Amino acid sequence: MTPTRLAVTMAAAAMIGARVPSVAHGLDADVKPPTVLWSVAAEGWGQPASDGRSVYFLTRSHDVVAVRAADGEVRWRARTQSSRGVPDGSRLVVAGGVVVAGDYDLYAFDASTGRLRWRFAPAQGHGPGYYLGDPADGVVYAGSPAGLVYAVDAASGAQLWAVPVTTVVGPTTAYAPVATRDLVIAPFTVFDGRATGGVVALDARTGVQRWRRAGQPWAGGPVAGGDFAVVATNSGMLTSLSTKDGSVRWTVGAPETAEGSVRDFRPLVCSRDLVVAGSLSGSVTAYDAGTRRRLWESAMLRLGSVGPAFAASAATVYVPFVSGRLVAFDLQTGAVRWVTAPAQGAFRWAPVVADRAVYAAGDAVLQAFDR
């Protein structure tokens, strides 16, 4: 994993417990595509965001597009001020009346009008847009290839705090943090030739370190639920940590379908009491978050590696593959609910789920699917 942008994960992916039901899906004719509710022509990029009324998309040309959720009408378009090729980041979030785009810097647009409200380019460090994380309580959190985690006020764009994730000497990347209760949990990798990394938990209000867990280089997550957080390392291992003190609750190794892999990347999503993990092998595996029991594992034939992030509702997990197909799995059983057809477009990024629809950014189209 390079210390630059999340999009690199997709390029890398393209190159390449007890036994439980493992289903190899061959995209049989009886697997139906989802119903398209509306489409907007655009070169989509990254994971969209929604506030219920509108869906916000990032495009390959650095545009942020606001689309009315009900009928697909474009409400406004705005552009970040980056002139760098494609966007460096790959995520939008909604917080406190603004839509925040992760490009090289962070850009916040008024959710109603598209007016640029602020730009966050830190005085210390650089590149917070690479690893935009979860917002919480009016604060936007981000990692960076400079090894710092930032807390930014969503209303004003003012920096609340900036904290380095480690004192170890060597280039360090702090990846997208997750906010849970009063903590901000961020994984990191130190690129010092020794393959090291870890996870740090910071006080959400002050940035003061609560706990730290050393480990291998990061390769997925973290996701959090209740009193736990799960993170993946590049060996394919998943580790569940107590959010109270960082102690290890359980670990599981690489998926059976990835056996023999030297390195892996495992996108994670948490819904209810389940954690779902992907793999460069193309497998998708669901675990009970409390017991680590493997509930199901599914391998999608001919679709290649999974994309860099997943999305989930209470009943379904949505997995993009680097081949461009978006697959909806039943969260409890792993059964395939639907698979996008090639004619519907190529979808390599995680969608956003809101109300009765799934919104996805495709290579040439922004689309809403009936869940």
N, C-alpha and C positions, 0 to 999 in steps of 0.2 A: 504494500500500500504506500503510495507516494504521499508526501506531505502537502500536496496541492489540493486539487478540487475533487469533489465527490463524483463528478462526471468521469474521472479516470477509472473509477470502479467499473463502469459499464464497458469501457474498452478492454479492461482486464478480463471481465466476465465473458466477453465475446470470444476470447481466445481459449478460451477454454470451455444400555438397558436391555430389557427383554425384547424379544422379537414381537412385532405387532403387525397388523395388516399393512402390506406395502402394495400399492396399486400402481401399475404402469398404465398411464392413459395414452392411447394412440390417436386421440381426436377422432373418434368414431362418428359416423354420420348422425347418430342420435344425440350428440352433444350440440345443443342449439346455441346460436349467437344471441346476445342480448338485444332487446328492442332499443333502437336509437330514438331519443326524444327530440334532440336538436343537434345541429352541427354549425360550427363557425370556422371558416377557412383561416388557418394560421399555422405557423410552424411552432408547435408547442414545445416547452422546455420545462422540465421539473414537475414538482408536485403542486397542484393548485390549492387554493384555500376557499372557504365559504363562510359567510355569516348568516346563511339561511335565505336571505333575499337575493343575493348576488354570488356569483362564483368568479374568482379572480385567478387569471392564468398569467404565467410568464412565458415569453416567446424567445425563440432563438435570436431574434434581433433586439433583445433587451426591452421589449415592450411589456407593460402590464396591461391586461385587457380585463375589464369588468363586464360580465355578461349576466343578464337577468336570469335567475334560476328557473323561473316559470316557463319562459318561452324562447330563451336563447338570444334575445335582443341585446346587442352590444350597447352598453351604457356609456362607457368612456374608454379611451386609450391614453396611456401615458408612457413615458420612457425614462429608464434610469440614465444617469449621466456617464455610464461606462462606455468606453470606446474599444474595449478589448474583445475582439473576435466574438465568441459566444459568451453567455453569462458564466461567471465563475462559480456562482452558487446554483442551487437547483430547488429552491423552496420559497413559498410564500406563506405568511401567517397573518391572521387578523387579530388585532389587539387594540382595545380602547379607541375604536372609531377610525383606525388607520389600517392600511394594508402594507405590510412590510415585506419587501423583496430582498432576497439575498443575492446580490451580485458580488462584485469585489468588495464594495462597501454595503451598508444597509441603507435602503431607501424606503421612506414611509410616505404613502399617498393617502389623501383623504378618501375614505371609502365611498363617500357620496358623490364627490366631484372629480376625483383623480388628481387634484392639485397636490404637488409635491409639498409635503409638510416639513420634512427634515431629511438630512443625509448624515449618517454616522460614519465618519472616517477617523478612527481613534488616533490620538496623539502618540500613544504607546502601542507598539505592535502594528498589525496590518491584517487586512483580509477577513473581517468578521462575517462577510456575506458568504464565504465558502461554506460555513458550518452553522447556519441559522438553526437554532433549536426551538424548543417549546416556549411560548409566552405564558405568563401567569400573573394575575393580579395587577395588570397594567404595566408589566415589565417584560421586555424582550431580552432573551438570553442567546448568546452566540459563542461558539468556539472560534478558533483561528489557526492558520498555519504558523502563527507567531508563538503558539503555546500559551495563549491567554484566553480566559473566559471573561466575557463582558456582560454586564447588566446595564440595559439602556431603558430609560423611561419612555414608554410608548407615546405619551402625549407630546413630549417636547424633544425627544432625541438626545437628552442629556445623559452623559455617562454617570451611572450610579456607583459602579466599581469595576475594576479590572484586576484580575488575579492570575498569576502564572500557575500552571497546574503542577509544576515540578521544579525543583532546584537542581536537578541533574544536568550536567553540562552536555550540550548536544542539541541539534535542531529538534524541536518538539512541535507536534501538532495537537491541539485540543479540538476534539471532534464535537459535533452538535450535542449540546447538553439536553437533559430532560429535567423538567421541574416537577417535583412531587412534594406535597405538603410544604414544609418550610426549607426544603433543600433544593439545590441545583446539582445534579450529578453529571459529571463529564468524564468520558474516557479519553485517553491520550496515548500517543506513541512517541518514544524518543528514538530518533534516527542517529544512533551513535555506533552502529555496527554490531551491537550486542543483542539486538532484537528484544527490546524492553518496552514496557508500557504500564498501564494501570488504569485505575478509576479513582477520581477524587470527588468528595461531596463537600459542597460549599454552602454556607448559610445564605439563603436567598436574599435576605435583607442587607447583610453586611459584606458578604464574600469571604468571611472567615472560614478557614478549613475546619470541617467537623470530623472527617476521617479520610483515610487514604488506603488503597489496596494496590500493591504492586503486582505486576503480572506480565503477560506477553503483549505484543503489539495488538492494537484494537482491530476488529474486523466485523463490527456489527453492533447495533444498539447504541446506548442502553434503552430499554423499555422499563417502565415502572408500573406497579399496581399494588395498592395497599402498603404493606411494609417490606416490599422487596423490589429489587432492580436486577435485570438480567442483561449481561453483556457478552459479546462473542469475541474470541481472539483468533488470530490467523491460523492456528492449528485446527480450527473447526470446533473448539470446545466452547460450550455455553456455561456460564457461571452465574448463579443466583446469589445476590448479596443482600444482607439485611440492611435496610435503609437507616436503621438505628445506629449501627456501629461499623458497618462494612464487613462483618463476619460472613464467611461462606456458608450458605444454606445447602446448596447442592451444586454438583457439576455433572455435565454429560458430554460425551465425546462427539466426534464428527458423525454425521448420518451414515447409515450403512451403505447407501448408494454412492457415497464419496470416499469409501474405504480406499486407502492408499494415497490419497491426495496429500501433497506436501503443504500447500497453502490453501486457505479457503476464505470466502467472504460470506457472512451469514446475516442478511437483513432480518430484523426482528419486528414483530408487532404483538401487542398484548390486548386481549379482549376477554372480559369476564375473568375467569380463572385459568385461561389458557395462554401460552406463549407459542407463537408460530414462527419458525425459523426457516430460511431458505439456504441455498448452497450454490456454489459455482457449478456443481454437478447437475443442477436442475431440480433437485429434490426439494420438497416442502414438507416439513415435519411439525406436528403439533405435540406439545407437552403440557401436562398438568403443572401449573405454576407452583403448587404447594408440595407435590410429591415427586416431581420430575418424571413421572410415568409417561412414556411415549404412547400417545393415543392413536396416531396414524402417521403414515409417511407416504407421500405420493410422488411419483416421478413422471413428469410430462415428457413423453417421447417426442423427439424432433424439435422441441422448442428451445433447446439450449439452456444457458445459465439464467438464473433469475435476475431481475433488475435490482437496482440499488436500494429500494425501499418498498414496503408493503403498506396496505391500508386494511382496516377491518371495521365491521359493524358488530352488533351483538350476535349475529348469526352467520356471518360470511366473512371470509378473508379474501382480499383482492390482490393478486400477484401478477405483476408484469414480467415478461420474459424478454431477453435481449433480441429475440427473433421478432418482437413486435406484437405478440399476442398477450392479451390481458385475460386472466383466468379467474373465475369466481369459484372458490371452494367452500363447501359447507364446513363451518367452523368445528362442529362436533364430530363429523364422520370423515371428512376429506373428500366426499363425493363432489364431482364437478357439477356446478350449477349451470354455468355457461362459459363459453370461450369466444372472444371476439373473432370475427371472420376477417380474412385478409382484405376484403373489399371495404371493411369499416375503417381501416387505417392501421398504422403501426403505433403501438403504445408501449413505450419502454420505461415509463415513469409511474410511480405510485399515483393512484387517483385520490380524490377526496370523496368521502361519503357523507351525504346530507339528506335528511328527510327520506324521500322515496327514490332518490337518484344517486348515480355514481358519475362523477365528473372527471374526465381524463384528458390529459394533454398529449395529443398524438403528433407524429412527425409533420403532418400537413393539416391537421384538423383538431379543433377543440370540441369535445363531444360529451353529451349527456346520455347515459344509459339508464333504462328502467332497472331498478334493483331486482 
